Amino acid sequence: MSEIVLDVRDLEAGYEPGVSIVRGASITVKKGEIVVVLGPNGAGKSSFIKAIAGLVPITGGTVFLDGKDITAAPAHTMVRLGLAFVPQTENIFQLMSVEDNLRVACGILERREIPARIEEMYAAFPDLVRQRRTAAGNLSGGQRQMLAVARALIVHPRVLVLDEPSAGLSPKFVSMVFEMLAGIRKSGVTILLVEQNAKAALAIGDRAYVLVEGKDRHQGIASELWNDPVVAELYLGQRPSQAGKGGTA
């Protein structure tokens, strides 16, 4: 049986006291998996993973990383604990160069480790090498997402959590992002992913959960969920052939 790396039990969370956006959601993520979280608009998907990452106050439930309770851990300690989060927006420093973005992300590393880690990211993301002196704000959409992910990976996290990494990208860059994520999984990094492009996410995922009104309502093998009538009904109330045409913000 595969080792459970991330175990979230009956999570409740919200931005304001007494107002829960996440209402008792539970998931498990096993070592080396890509687990996808889907759901209709307003389902609480982004708030759910932000709560896991320490960015939304948790009011109930527990989060375990490698068997350790991290429910009360503040966001700034998550990377040191082994969980890296890539937000949908504001995930790079646009006025800084690509290399400086990578260097800043090395905060928990020893100084002597930093040059090798930066070169490691350039090897993993060759497109960034040619742009190493370029201001991050001048990169293409796909390159910006590469940089955001490289910033998270540079500290060798156990779990990579991403919030809608393909949002706002052209079809060409969407394909690039999902190929990148599949490659990251092959390197041994466990991935938890919220994504608006259900079809593409399920194509690379191992398992998936559907959140509705802040609660996990359905789960299964990712490749089988695309044609699951229960998912089609929960996913914006659409037929499977329609569900991939719109987003699930």
C-alpha positions as CSV (number, residue, x, y, z in Angstrom):
1,M,0.0,0.0,0.0
2,S,1.4,3.4,-1.0
3,E,2.4,5.8,1.8
4,I,0.0,8.6,2.5
5,V,2.0,11.8,2.5
6,L,-0.9,14.4,2.9
7,D,-3.9,13.5,4.9
8,V,-6.7,16.1,5.4
9,R,-9.6,15.2,7.7
10,D,-12.9,17.1,8.0
11,L,-11.3,20.5,7.2
12,E,-13.3,23.6,8.0
13,A,-11.9,27.0,7.0
14,G,-12.9,30.6,6.2
15,Y,-11.8,34.1,5.9
16,E,-14.2,35.6,8.5
17,P,-15.1,34.3,12.0
18,G,-18.3,32.2,11.8
19,V,-18.3,32.0,8.0
20,S,-17.0,28.7,6.7
21,I,-16.1,28.3,3.0
22,V,-14.6,24.9,3.5
23,R,-17.1,22.7,5.3
24,G,-15.7,19.4,6.4
25,A,-13.6,18.4,3.3
26,S,-11.3,15.3,3.5
27,I,-8.7,14.0,1.1
28,T,-5.6,11.8,1.1
29,V,-2.6,12.2,-1.2
30,K,-0.2,9.2,-1.6
31,K,3.5,9.4,-2.3
32,G,4.2,10.1,-6.0
33,E,0.6,10.8,-6.9
34,I,-1.1,13.7,-8.7
35,V,-4.4,14.3,-7.0
36,V,-6.8,16.7,-8.7
37,V,-9.5,18.8,-6.9
38,L,-12.4,19.8,-9.2
39,G,-15.7,21.5,-8.6
40,P,-18.1,24.2,-9.7
41,N,-17.6,27.9,-9.3
42,G,-17.6,28.9,-5.6
43,A,-17.1,25.3,-4.4
44,G,-14.2,26.4,-2.1
45,K,-11.5,24.6,-4.1
46,S,-8.9,27.4,-3.9
47,S,-9.8,28.2,-0.3
48,F,-9.4,24.5,0.6
49,I,-5.8,24.2,-0.7
50,K,-4.9,27.7,0.7
51,A,-6.1,26.5,4.1
52,I,-3.8,23.4,3.8
53,A,-0.9,25.8,2.9
54,G,-1.7,27.9,6.0
55,L,-3.1,30.9,4.1
56,V,-6.7,30.6,5.2
57,P,-7.7,30.2,8.8
58,I,-8.6,26.7,9.8
59,T,-11.5,26.4,12.2
60,G,-11.9,22.6,12.3
61,G,-10.4,19.4,11.2
62,T,-6.7,18.4,10.9
63,V,-4.0,18.4,8.3
64,F,-1.2,15.8,8.5
65,L,2.0,15.9,6.4
66,D,4.1,12.7,6.7
67,G,2.0,11.8,9.7
68,K,2.8,15.1,11.5
69,D,-0.1,17.4,12.5
70,I,0.6,20.7,10.7
71,T,-2.9,22.2,11.1
72,A,-1.7,25.1,13.2
73,A,1.5,25.7,11.3
74,P,1.8,29.2,9.8
75,A,2.3,29.7,6.1
76,H,5.9,30.8,6.4
77,T,6.9,27.5,8.0
78,M,5.3,25.2,5.4
79,V,8.2,25.1,3.0
80,R,10.5,24.0,5.8
81,L,8.0,21.3,6.7
82,G,8.1,20.0,3.1
83,L,5.0,21.6,1.5
84,A,5.4,24.2,-1.3
85,F,2.4,26.2,-2.6
86,V,2.1,27.9,-6.0
87,P,-0.7,30.5,-6.0
88,Q,-2.7,31.3,-9.1
89,T,-1.6,34.9,-9.1
90,E,1.3,36.9,-7.6
91,N,3.6,33.9,-7.7
92,I,6.7,35.7,-9.1
93,F,8.5,39.0,-8.5
94,Q,7.9,40.7,-11.9
95,L,10.5,43.4,-11.6
96,M,13.2,41.0,-10.6
97,S,15.2,38.8,-13.0
98,V,14.5,35.1,-13.4
99,E,17.7,34.3,-11.6
100,D,17.0,36.6,-8.7
101,N,13.5,35.1,-8.4
102,L,15.1,31.7,-8.0
103,R,17.7,33.0,-5.6
104,V,15.1,34.7,-3.3
105,A,13.1,31.4,-3.2
106,C,16.2,29.7,-1.6
107,G,15.6,31.3,1.8
108,I,15.6,28.1,3.8
109,L,18.8,26.7,2.1
110,E,22.4,27.1,3.2
111,R,24.2,29.7,1.1
112,R,26.6,27.1,-0.3
113,E,23.7,25.1,-1.7
114,I,22.1,27.9,-3.7
115,P,24.2,27.9,-6.9
116,A,23.7,24.2,-7.4
117,R,20.0,24.4,-6.8
118,I,19.6,27.3,-9.3
119,E,21.5,25.3,-12.0
120,E,19.3,22.3,-11.1
121,M,16.2,24.4,-12.0
122,Y,17.8,25.6,-15.2
123,A,18.4,21.9,-16.1
124,A,14.8,21.1,-15.4
125,F,13.4,24.1,-17.1
126,P,15.7,24.9,-20.1
127,D,13.5,27.8,-21.3
128,L,14.5,29.7,-18.2
129,V,18.2,29.5,-18.9
130,R,17.9,31.8,-21.9
131,Q,15.9,34.3,-19.8
132,R,18.0,34.2,-16.7
133,R,18.8,37.9,-16.8
134,T,15.3,38.9,-18.1
135,A,12.8,40.6,-15.8
136,A,10.2,38.0,-14.8
137,G,7.4,40.4,-15.9
138,N,8.6,40.2,-19.5
139,L,8.3,36.4,-19.7
140,S,5.5,34.7,-21.7
141,G,2.6,33.2,-19.7
142,G,4.0,29.7,-19.9
143,Q,7.5,30.8,-18.9
144,R,6.1,32.7,-15.9
145,Q,4.3,29.5,-14.7
146,M,7.6,27.6,-15.2
147,L,9.4,30.1,-13.0
148,A,6.7,30.0,-10.4
149,V,6.9,26.2,-10.2
150,A,10.7,26.3,-10.3
151,R,10.7,28.7,-7.3
152,A,8.6,26.1,-5.4
153,L,10.7,23.1,-6.4
154,I,14.1,24.6,-5.7
155,V,13.8,23.7,-2.0
156,H,13.0,20.0,-2.8
157,P,9.5,19.9,-1.3
158,R,7.8,16.6,-0.5
159,V,4.4,18.0,-1.7
160,L,3.7,20.6,-4.4
161,V,0.3,22.3,-4.2
162,L,-0.8,24.4,-7.1
163,D,-3.9,26.6,-7.6
164,E,-5.1,26.6,-11.2
165,P,-1.7,26.7,-12.9
166,S,-3.2,26.9,-16.4
167,A,-5.6,29.8,-15.7
168,G,-5.4,32.5,-18.4
169,L,-2.9,30.7,-20.6
170,S,-3.2,30.0,-24.3
171,P,-3.8,26.4,-25.4
172,K,-0.2,26.0,-26.3
173,F,1.0,27.0,-22.9
174,V,-1.7,25.0,-21.2
175,S,-0.3,21.9,-22.8
176,M,3.2,23.0,-21.7
177,V,2.1,23.3,-18.1
178,F,0.5,19.9,-17.9
179,E,3.5,18.2,-19.6
180,M,5.7,20.0,-17.0
181,L,3.5,18.7,-14.1
182,A,3.6,15.1,-15.5
183,G,7.4,15.4,-15.6
184,I,7.6,16.7,-12.0
185,R,5.6,13.7,-10.8
186,K,8.1,11.4,-12.5
187,S,10.9,13.0,-10.5
188,G,9.1,11.8,-7.3
189,V,7.3,15.0,-6.2
190,T,3.8,14.5,-4.9
191,I,1.3,16.9,-6.4
192,L,-2.1,18.3,-5.2
193,L,-3.7,20.4,-7.9
194,V,-6.8,22.6,-8.2
195,E,-7.5,23.1,-11.9
196,Q,-10.1,24.8,-14.1
197,N,-9.3,22.6,-17.1
198,A,-10.9,19.4,-15.9
199,K,-10.1,17.3,-18.9
200,A,-6.4,18.1,-19.0
201,A,-6.0,17.7,-15.3
202,L,-7.8,14.3,-15.2
203,A,-5.6,13.2,-18.1
204,I,-2.4,13.5,-15.9
205,G,-3.9,12.8,-12.5
206,D,-4.0,9.6,-10.6
207,R,-7.1,10.3,-8.4
208,A,-9.5,13.2,-8.2
209,Y,-12.0,14.7,-5.7
210,V,-15.0,16.8,-6.5
211,L,-15.8,19.6,-4.0
212,V,-19.3,21.1,-3.8
213,E,-20.1,23.9,-1.3
214,G,-16.9,23.3,0.5
215,K,-17.4,19.5,1.0
216,D,-15.8,16.6,-0.8
217,R,-18.8,15.0,-2.6
218,H,-17.2,12.4,-4.9
219,Q,-13.9,10.8,-5.6
220,G,-12.3,8.2,-7.9
221,I,-9.6,7.3,-10.3
222,A,-8.9,10.4,-12.4
223,S,-9.1,8.6,-15.8
224,E,-12.5,7.2,-15.0
225,L,-14.1,10.4,-13.6
226,W,-14.3,12.3,-16.9
227,N,-17.2,10.1,-18.0
228,D,-18.7,9.5,-14.6
229,P,-22.3,10.8,-14.7
230,V,-22.2,11.7,-11.0
231,V,-19.2,14.0,-11.6
232,A,-21.0,15.4,-14.7
233,E,-24.0,16.4,-12.6
234,L,-21.9,17.9,-9.8
235,Y,-19.6,19.6,-12.2
236,L,-21.8,22.6,-13.1
237,G,-24.7,20.2,-13.8
238,Q,-23.4,19.5,-17.2
239,R,-23.0,16.4,-19.4
240,P,-19.4,15.1,-19.6
241,S,-19.0,16.4,-23.1
242,Q,-19.8,19.9,-21.9
243,A,-17.9,20.0,-18.6
244,G,-14.4,20.8,-20.1
245,K,-15.6,23.8,-22.0
246,G,-15.7,26.1,-19.1
247,G,-13.7,26.8,-16.0
248,T,-14.2,25.9,-12.4
249,A,-12.8,28.9,-10.6
